[in-house]
Amino acid sequence: MKEYGAKLDLEKSQKPKLLKKAIQVAKSGDHTKKHLLGAVAIRKDGCIVSSTNAKVITPVPRMHAEIRALNKAGFGSTLYVAKVLKNGDIATAKPCKNCMVKIKNKGVKRVYYTISNNEYGVIVL
Ligand SMILES: [Zn+2]
């Protein structure tokens, strides 16, 4: 497993593109929560699926946005996770340990996640 960070530029040609969509998905979530989490997965066949966190946040990964998106995406997809704070700032959305186990089991090769307003991280599995 390899991990690195890169510059996030939401204004210009943003790489990776789907991280921007994950941010939009996060913002579409339940705003009564202290932060918003959104996940987008691109399936092997190119189909894009997305999910926010479930209403009740528990340590159980099945409730987490990334796993909910992966359940729709199936095996071997690419995952994008974004966290947006109440003030609109983008925060670290690195998947938790429990989710990482599921992510590996789902055959994901790459996870992109937001770190801050101008940085994102990549986990290469
Ligand atoms: Zn998690």
Backbone and ligand atoms as CSV (ligand in chain L), in Angstrom:
chain,resi,resn,atom,element,x,y,z
A,1,MET,N,N,0.847,-1.205,0.000
A,1,MET,CA,C,0.000,0.000,0.000
A,1,MET,C,C,0.876,1.246,0.000
A,2,LYS,N,N,0.548,2.176,-0.878
A,2,LYS,CA,C,1.315,3.411,-1.001
A,2,LYS,C,C,0.361,4.592,-0.798
A,3,GLU,N,N,0.891,5.646,-0.217
A,3,GLU,CA,C,0.026,6.780,0.075
A,3,GLU,C,C,0.745,8.077,-0.256
A,4,TYR,N,N,0.051,8.999,-0.893
A,4,TYR,CA,C,0.675,10.296,-1.148
A,4,TYR,C,C,-0.366,11.402,-1.225
A,5,GLY,N,N,0.086,12.635,-1.089
A,5,GLY,CA,C,-0.809,13.781,-1.172
A,5,GLY,C,C,-0.549,14.567,-2.437
A,6,ALA,N,N,-1.525,15.326,-2.876
A,6,ALA,CA,C,-1.366,16.152,-4.067
A,6,ALA,C,C,-2.182,17.421,-3.902
A,7,LYS,N,N,-1.904,18.387,-4.758
A,7,LYS,CA,C,-2.583,19.670,-4.678
A,7,LYS,C,C,-3.994,19.568,-5.272
A,8,LEU,N,N,-4.956,20.075,-4.526
A,8,LEU,CA,C,-6.335,20.066,-4.996
A,8,LEU,C,C,-6.688,21.452,-5.515
A,9,ASP,N,N,-7.119,21.512,-6.748
A,9,ASP,CA,C,-7.527,22.791,-7.328
A,9,ASP,C,C,-8.926,22.654,-7.897
A,10,LEU,N,N,-9.897,23.111,-7.111
A,10,LEU,CA,C,-11.289,22.911,-7.521
A,10,LEU,C,C,-11.715,23.872,-8.624
A,11,GLU,N,N,-10.988,24.965,-8.779
A,11,GLU,CA,C,-11.357,25.961,-9.787
A,11,GLU,C,C,-10.939,25.510,-11.178
A,12,LYS,N,N,-9.655,25.171,-11.302
A,12,LYS,CA,C,-9.125,24.795,-12.619
A,12,LYS,C,C,-9.415,23.329,-12.912
A,13,SER,N,N,-8.827,22.847,-13.958
A,13,SER,CA,C,-9.018,21.449,-14.346
A,13,SER,C,C,-8.604,20.577,-13.174
A,14,GLN,N,N,-9.588,20.065,-12.504
A,14,GLN,CA,C,-9.323,19.358,-11.265
A,14,GLN,C,C,-9.063,17.877,-11.489
A,15,LYS,N,N,-7.974,17.429,-10.911
A,15,LYS,CA,C,-7.667,16.010,-10.942
A,15,LYS,C,C,-7.646,15.513,-9.526
A,16,PRO,N,N,-8.278,14.466,-9.184
A,16,PRO,CA,C,-9.208,13.714,-10.015
A,16,PRO,C,C,-10.597,14.359,-10.035
A,17,LYS,N,N,-11.212,14.305,-11.194
A,17,LYS,CA,C,-12.505,14.963,-11.409
A,17,LYS,C,C,-13.588,14.529,-10.429
A,18,LEU,N,N,-13.609,13.250,-10.135
A,18,LEU,CA,C,-14.718,12.725,-9.328
A,18,LEU,C,C,-14.642,13.123,-7.857
A,19,LEU,N,N,-13.498,13.669,-7.445
A,19,LEU,CA,C,-13.408,14.153,-6.064
A,19,LEU,C,C,-14.325,15.356,-5.901
A,20,LYS,N,N,-14.437,16.144,-6.966
A,20,LYS,CA,C,-15.334,17.296,-6.950
A,20,LYS,C,C,-16.786,16.824,-6.825
A,21,LYS,N,N,-17.097,15.743,-7.516
A,21,LYS,CA,C,-18.445,15.178,-7.416
A,21,LYS,C,C,-18.696,14.665,-5.994
A,22,ALA,N,N,-17.672,14.059,-5.385
A,22,ALA,CA,C,-17.812,13.550,-4.011
A,22,ALA,C,C,-18.098,14.702,-3.046
A,23,ILE,N,N,-17.486,15.851,-3.298
A,23,ILE,CA,C,-17.736,17.041,-2.468
A,23,ILE,C,C,-19.187,17.477,-2.631
A,24,GLN,N,N,-19.667,17.460,-3.875
A,24,GLN,CA,C,-21.071,17.818,-4.137
A,24,GLN,C,C,-22.018,16.839,-3.452
A,25,VAL,N,N,-21.664,15.575,-3.501
A,25,VAL,CA,C,-22.491,14.549,-2.854
A,25,VAL,C,C,-22.514,14.792,-1.344
A,26,ALA,N,N,-21.343,15.113,-0.768
A,26,ALA,CA,C,-21.265,15.398,0.674
A,26,ALA,C,C,-22.201,16.545,1.033
A,27,LYS,N,N,-22.162,17.600,0.223
A,27,LYS,CA,C,-22.979,18.789,0.496
A,27,LYS,C,C,-24.473,18.503,0.380
A,28,SER,N,N,-24.816,17.450,-0.345
A,28,SER,CA,C,-26.228,17.098,-0.515
A,28,SER,C,C,-26.749,16.287,0.674
A,29,GLY,N,N,-25.850,15.959,1.611
A,29,GLY,CA,C,-26.219,15.103,2.741
A,29,GLY,C,C,-27.011,15.832,3.818
A,30,ASP,N,N,-27.129,15.170,4.948
A,30,ASP,CA,C,-27.912,15.661,6.076
A,30,ASP,C,C,-27.152,16.767,6.812
A,31,HIS,N,N,-27.617,18.002,6.683
A,31,HIS,CA,C,-26.890,19.141,7.227
A,31,HIS,C,C,-27.045,19.311,8.741
A,32,THR,N,N,-27.774,18.407,9.405
A,32,THR,CA,C,-27.871,18.503,10.863
A,32,THR,C,C,-26.634,17.888,11.518
A,33,LYS,N,N,-25.847,17.188,10.720
A,33,LYS,CA,C,-24.652,16.558,11.277
A,33,LYS,C,C,-23.497,17.546,11.343
A,34,LYS,N,N,-22.480,17.215,12.176
A,34,LYS,CA,C,-21.398,18.169,12.355
A,34,LYS,C,C,-20.496,18.260,11.125
A,35,HIS,N,N,-20.466,17.220,10.346
A,35,HIS,CA,C,-19.785,17.316,9.060
A,35,HIS,C,C,-20.514,16.443,8.046
A,36,LEU,N,N,-20.207,16.677,6.805
A,36,LEU,CA,C,-20.877,15.950,5.732
A,36,LEU,C,C,-19.866,15.073,5.021
A,37,LEU,N,N,-20.248,13.849,4.762
A,37,LEU,CA,C,-19.338,12.948,4.079
A,37,LEU,C,C,-20.016,12.401,2.821
A,38,GLY,N,N,-19.284,12.435,1.741
A,38,GLY,CA,C,-19.816,11.901,0.499
A,38,GLY,C,C,-18.802,10.986,-0.158
A,39,ALA,N,N,-19.284,9.955,-0.814
A,39,ALA,CA,C,-18.379,9.047,-1.510
A,39,ALA,C,C,-18.920,8.768,-2.906
A,40,VAL,N,N,-18.000,8.693,-3.856
A,40,VAL,CA,C,-18.347,8.356,-5.230
A,40,VAL,C,C,-17.449,7.198,-5.636
A,41,ALA,N,N,-18.021,6.236,-6.307
A,41,ALA,CA,C,-17.202,5.127,-6.796
A,41,ALA,C,C,-17.464,4.962,-8.277
A,42,ILE,N,N,-16.399,4.691,-9.003
A,42,ILE,CA,C,-16.575,4.411,-10.430
A,42,ILE,C,C,-16.393,2.910,-10.637
A,43,ARG,N,N,-17.440,2.327,-11.156
A,43,ARG,CA,C,-17.455,0.885,-11.357
A,43,ARG,C,C,-16.559,0.505,-12.522
A,44,LYS,N,N,-16.190,-0.762,-12.566
A,44,LYS,CA,C,-15.347,-1.263,-13.654
A,44,LYS,C,C,-15.919,-0.928,-15.032
A,45,ASP,N,N,-17.243,-0.960,-15.146
A,45,ASP,CA,C,-17.875,-0.690,-16.438
A,45,ASP,C,C,-18.064,0.811,-16.696
A,46,GLY,N,N,-17.541,1.641,-15.781
A,46,GLY,CA,C,-17.598,3.081,-15.991
A,46,GLY,C,C,-18.782,3.761,-15.339
A,47,CYS,N,N,-19.709,2.986,-14.820
A,47,CYS,CA,C,-20.877,3.549,-14.151
A,47,CYS,C,C,-20.444,4.210,-12.841
A,48,ILE,N,N,-21.031,5.373,-12.560
A,48,ILE,CA,C,-20.669,6.114,-11.355
A,48,ILE,C,C,-21.780,6.001,-10.324
A,49,VAL,N,N,-21.423,5.595,-9.104
A,49,VAL,CA,C,-22.402,5.512,-8.016
A,49,VAL,C,C,-21.938,6.416,-6.877
A,50,SER,N,N,-22.882,6.835,-6.036
A,50,SER,CA,C,-22.490,7.714,-4.943
A,50,SER,C,C,-23.330,7.436,-3.703
A,51,SER,N,N,-22.838,7.907,-2.550
A,51,SER,CA,C,-23.570,7.756,-1.306
A,51,SER,C,C,-23.063,8.749,-0.273
A,52,THR,N,N,-23.941,9.139,0.643
A,52,THR,CA,C,-23.526,9.918,1.806
A,52,THR,C,C,-23.490,8.968,2.999
A,53,ASN,N,N,-23.045,9.475,4.154
A,53,ASN,CA,C,-23.120,8.675,5.367
A,53,ASN,C,C,-24.577,8.363,5.680
A,54,ALA,N,N,-24.785,7.236,6.356
A,54,ALA,CA,C,-26.130,6.929,6.833
A,54,ALA,C,C,-26.484,7.880,7.966
A,55,LYS,N,N,-27.758,8.000,8.255
A,55,LYS,CA,C,-28.225,8.951,9.273
A,55,LYS,C,C,-27.556,8.738,10.631
A,56,VAL,N,N,-27.487,7.488,11.058
A,56,VAL,CA,C,-26.868,7.190,12.344
A,56,VAL,C,C,-25.399,6.854,12.112
A,57,ILE,N,N,-24.514,7.653,12.684
A,57,ILE,CA,C,-23.088,7.389,12.519
A,57,ILE,C,C,-22.619,6.479,13.654
A,58,THR,N,N,-22.174,5.327,13.276
A,58,THR,CA,C,-21.642,4.376,14.242
A,58,THR,C,C,-20.253,3.966,13.779
A,59,PRO,N,N,-19.496,3.280,14.633
A,59,PRO,CA,C,-18.194,2.802,14.162
A,59,PRO,C,C,-18.326,1.674,13.142
A,60,VAL,N,N,-19.550,1.250,12.889
A,60,VAL,CA,C,-19.767,0.149,11.950
A,60,VAL,C,C,-19.576,0.670,10.527
A,61,PRO,N,N,-18.608,0.087,9.807
A,61,PRO,CA,C,-18.291,0.636,8.478
A,61,PRO,C,C,-19.442,0.583,7.486
A,62,ARG,N,N,-20.392,-0.327,7.689
A,62,ARG,CA,C,-21.463,-0.426,6.695
A,62,ARG,C,C,-22.295,0.850,6.641
A,63,MET,N,N,-22.197,1.678,7.669
A,63,MET,CA,C,-22.931,2.930,7.692
A,63,MET,C,C,-22.131,4.068,7.067
A,64,HIS,N,N,-20.880,3.833,6.790
A,64,HIS,CA,C,-20.032,4.905,6.268
A,64,HIS,C,C,-20.223,5.070,4.766
A,65,ALA,N,N,-20.120,6.318,4.324
A,65,ALA,CA,C,-20.412,6.656,2.927
A,65,ALA,C,C,-19.608,5.809,1.949
A,66,GLU,N,N,-18.317,5.623,2.251
A,66,GLU,CA,C,-17.471,4.906,1.290
A,66,GLU,C,C,-17.927,3.465,1.092
A,67,ILE,N,N,-18.358,2.822,2.189
A,67,ILE,CA,C,-18.803,1.429,2.068
A,67,ILE,C,C,-20.173,1.365,1.396
A,68,ARG,N,N,-21.018,2.339,1.715
A,68,ARG,CA,C,-22.328,2.372,1.068
A,68,ARG,C,C,-22.189,2.559,-0.441
A,69,ALA,N,N,-21.231,3.364,-0.845
A,69,ALA,CA,C,-20.992,3.547,-2.281
A,69,ALA,C,C,-20.420,2.269,-2.885
A,70,LEU,N,N,-19.500,1.640,-2.149
A,70,LEU,CA,C,-18.871,0.416,-2.671
A,70,LEU,C,C,-19.862,-0.724,-2.808
A,71,ASN,N,N,-20.844,-0.770,-1.918
A,71,ASN,CA,C,-21.861,-1.817,-2.019
A,71,ASN,C,C,-22.617,-1.717,-3.344
A,72,LYS,N,N,-22.747,-0.495,-3.841
A,72,LYS,CA,C,-23.407,-0.304,-5.138
A,72,LYS,C,C,-22.438,-0.559,-6.286
A,73,ALA,N,N,-21.149,-0.289,-6.033
A,73,ALA,CA,C,-20.181,-0.317,-7.132
A,73,ALA,C,C,-19.666,-1.715,-7.430
A,74,GLY,N,N,-19.628,-2.583,-6.423
A,74,GLY,CA,C,-19.122,-3.921,-6.660
A,74,GLY,C,C,-17.608,-3.983,-6.648
A,75,PHE,N,N,-17.068,-5.086,-7.137
A,75,PHE,CA,C,-15.644,-5.379,-7.027
A,75,PHE,C,C,-14.804,-4.563,-8.016
A,76,GLY,N,N,-13.649,-4.138,-7.554
A,76,GLY,CA,C,-12.652,-3.547,-8.449
A,76,GLY,C,C,-12.927,-2.119,-8.878
A,77,SER,N,N,-13.636,-1.354,-8.067
A,77,SER,CA,C,-13.938,0.027,-8.457
A,77,SER,C,C,-12.866,0.989,-7.926
A,78,THR,N,N,-12.982,2.250,-8.331
A,78,THR,CA,C,-12.120,3.315,-7.819
A,78,THR,C,C,-12.984,4.191,-6.931
A,79,LEU,N,N,-12.423,4.609,-5.783
A,79,LEU,CA,C,-13.239,5.282,-4.780
A,79,LEU,C,C,-12.772,6.722,-4.531
A,80,TYR,N,N,-13.744,7.615,-4.365
A,80,TYR,CA,C,-13.472,9.022,-4.066
A,80,TYR,C,C,-14.283,9.408,-2.837
A,81,VAL,N,N,-13.622,9.951,-1.808
A,81,VAL,CA,C,-14.322,10.293,-0.574
A,81,VAL,C,C,-14.046,11.749,-0.214
A,82,ALA,N,N,-15.100,12.462,0.167
A,82,ALA,CA,C,-14.954,13.875,0.507
A,82,ALA,C,C,-15.652,14.187,1.813
A,83,LYS,N,N,-15.014,15.054,2.619
A,83,LYS,CA,C,-15.651,15.533,3.843
A,83,LYS,C,C,-15.757,17.052,3.784
A,84,VAL,N,N,-16.949,17.553,4.090
A,84,VAL,CA,C,-17.187,18.992,4.090
A,84,VAL,C,C,-17.687,19.396,5.474
A,85,LEU,N,N,-17.038,20.390,6.082
A,85,LEU,CA,C,-17.455,20.871,7.401
A,85,LEU,C,C,-18.627,21.823,7.267
A,86,LYS,N,N,-19.261,22.138,8.406
A,86,LYS,CA,C,-20.434,23.006,8.373
A,86,LYS,C,C,-20.148,24.375,7.780
A,87,ASN,N,N,-18.915,24.856,7.980
A,87,ASN,CA,C,-18.566,26.180,7.437
A,87,ASN,C,C,-18.183,26.113,5.959
A,88,GLY,N,N,-18.294,24.936,5.358
A,88,GLY,CA,C,-18.001,24.794,3.939
A,88,GLY,C,C,-16.583,24.377,3.632
A,89,ASP,N,N,-15.733,24.374,4.659
A,89,ASP,CA,C,-14.350,23.949,4.429
A,89,ASP,C,C,-14.286,22.452,4.172
A,90,ILE,N,N,-13.289,22.088,3.388
A,90,ILE,CA,C,-13.086,20.682,3.068
A,90,ILE,C,C,-12.087,20.097,4.066
A,91,ALA,N,N,-12.381,18.915,4.577
A,91,ALA,CA,C,-11.542,18.311,5.611
A,91,ALA,C,C,-11.093,16.909,5.206
A,92,THR,N,N,-10.288,16.303,6.061
A,92,THR,CA,C,-9.730,14.985,5.750
A,92,THR,C,C,-10.806,13.902,5.783
A,93,ALA,N,N,-10.905,13.192,4.686
A,93,ALA,CA,C,-11.910,12.136,4.549
A,93,ALA,C,C,-11.250,10.779,4.388
A,94,LYS,N,N,-10.038,10.650,4.942
A,94,LYS,CA,C,-9.336,9.377,4.821
A,94,LYS,C,C,-10.174,8.280,5.477
A,95,PRO,N,N,-10.428,7.189,4.742
A,95,PRO,CA,C,-11.280,6.127,5.291
A,95,PRO,C,C,-10.718,5.569,6.608
A,96,CYS,N,N,-11.601,5.235,7.545
A,96,CYS,CA,C,-11.182,4.672,8.834
A,96,CYS,C,C,-10.655,3.253,8.619
A,97,LYS,N,N,-10.028,2.721,9.678
A,97,LYS,CA,C,-9.412,1.386,9.587
A,97,LYS,C,C,-10.420,0.317,9.170
A,98,ASN,N,N,-11.605,0.366,9.774
A,98,ASN,CA,C,-12.630,-0.629,9.450
A,98,ASN,C,C,-13.023,-0.561,7.977
A,99,CYS,N,N,-13.152,0.662,7.477
A,99,CYS,CA,C,-13.514,0.829,6.069
A,99,CYS,C,C,-12.381,0.340,5.165
A,100,MET,N,N,-11.139,0.587,5.575
A,100,MET,CA,C,-10.010,0.175,4.735
A,100,MET,C,C,-9.999,-1.341,4.528
A,101,VAL,N,N,-10.380,-2.091,5.568
A,101,VAL,CA,C,-10.446,-3.545,5.433
A,101,VAL,C,C,-11.480,-3.909,4.361
A,102,LYS,N,N,-12.637,-3.276,4.440
A,102,LYS,CA,C,-13.704,-3.537,3.457
A,102,LYS,C,C,-13.272,-3.113,2.058
A,103,ILE,N,N,-12.599,-1.978,2.001
A,103,ILE,CA,C,-12.152,-1.440,0.716
A,103,ILE,C,C,-11.197,-2.424,0.032
A,104,LYS,N,N,-10.283,-2.983,0.833
A,104,LYS,CA,C,-9.352,-3.984,0.295
A,104,LYS,C,C,-10.106,-5.215,-0.185
A,105,ASN,N,N,-11.066,-5.661,0.640
A,105,ASN,CA,C,-11.839,-6.856,0.287
A,105,ASN,C,C,-12.658,-6.658,-0.984
A,106,LYS,N,N,-13.004,-5.411,-1.261
A,106,LYS,CA,C,-13.806,-5.099,-2.447
A,106,LYS,C,C,-12.941,-4.915,-3.685
A,107,GLY,N,N,-11.639,-5.155,-3.521
A,107,GLY,CA,C,-10.747,-5.114,-4.687
A,107,GLY,C,C,-10.494,-3.722,-5.235
A,108,VAL,N,N,-10.671,-2.702,-4.390
A,108,VAL,CA,C,-10.403,-1.323,-4.834
A,108,VAL,C,C,-8.901,-1.148,-4.987
A,109,LYS,N,N,-8.491,-0.538,-6.087
A,109,LYS,CA,C,-7.069,-0.351,-6.345
A,109,LYS,C,C,-6.585,1.030,-5.898
A,110,ARG,N,N,-7.515,1.980,-5.866
A,110,ARG,CA,C,-7.134,3.358,-5.586
A,110,ARG,C,C,-8.256,4.097,-4.842
A,111,VAL,N,N,-7.857,4.825,-3.793
A,111,VAL,CA,C,-8.814,5.647,-3.051
A,111,VAL,C,C,-8.327,7.089,-3.065
A,112,TYR,N,N,-9.160,7.991,-3.547
A,112,TYR,CA,C,-8.858,9.427,-3.496
A,112,TYR,C,C,-9.690,10.017,-2.368
A,113,TYR,N,N,-9.079,10.865,-1.539
A,113,TYR,CA,C,-9.848,11.479,-0.453
A,113,TYR,C,C,-9.407,12.918,-0.245
A,114,THR,N,N,-10.330,13.748,0.181
A,114,THR,CA,C,-9.996,15.148,0.425
A,114,THR,C,C,-9.166,15.246,1.712
A,115,ILE,N,N,-8.273,16.228,1.745
A,115,ILE,CA,C,-7.485,16.503,2.953
A,115,ILE,C,C,-7.845,17.898,3.468
A,116,SER,N,N,-7.835,18.876,2.558
A,116,SER,CA,C,-8.187,20.249,2.926
A,116,SER,C,C,-8.722,20.935,1.665
A,117,ASN,N,N,-8.940,22.246,1.768
A,117,ASN,CA,C,-9.464,22.981,0.613
A,117,ASN,C,C,-8.549,22.885,-0.598
A,118,ASN,N,N,-7.250,22.673,-0.361
A,118,ASN,CA,C,-6.337,22.647,-1.509
A,118,ASN,C,C,-5.421,21.432,-1.539
A,119,GLU,N,N,-5.859,20.370,-0.870
A,119,GLU,CA,C,-5.037,19.154,-0.922
A,119,GLU,C,C,-5.922,17.918,-0.899
A,120,TYR,N,N,-5.465,16.882,-1.625
A,120,TYR,CA,C,-6.143,15.599,-1.529
A,120,TYR,C,C,-5.100,14.492,-1.391
A,121,GLY,N,N,-5.545,13.345,-0.932
A,121,GLY,CA,C,-4.640,12.224,-0.755
A,121,GLY,C,C,-5.047,11.065,-1.634
A,122,VAL,N,N,-4.082,10.190,-1.908
A,122,VAL,CA,C,-4.357,9.009,-2.711
A,122,VAL,C,C,-3.765,7.795,-1.985
A,123,ILE,N,N,-4.544,6.752,-1.887
A,123,ILE,CA,C,-4.048,5.490,-1.357
A,123,ILE,C,C,-4.057,4.511,-2.522
A,124,VAL,N,N,-2.878,3.979,-2.839
A,124,VAL,CA,C,-2.768,2.982,-3.902
A,124,VAL,C,C,-2.638,1.619,-3.240
A,125,LEU,N,N,-3.598,0.744,-3.518
A,125,LEU,CA,C,-3.620,-0.556,-2.849
A,125,LEU,C,C,-2.995,-1.640,-3.698
L,1,ZN,ZN,ZN,-15.238,4.293,7.891
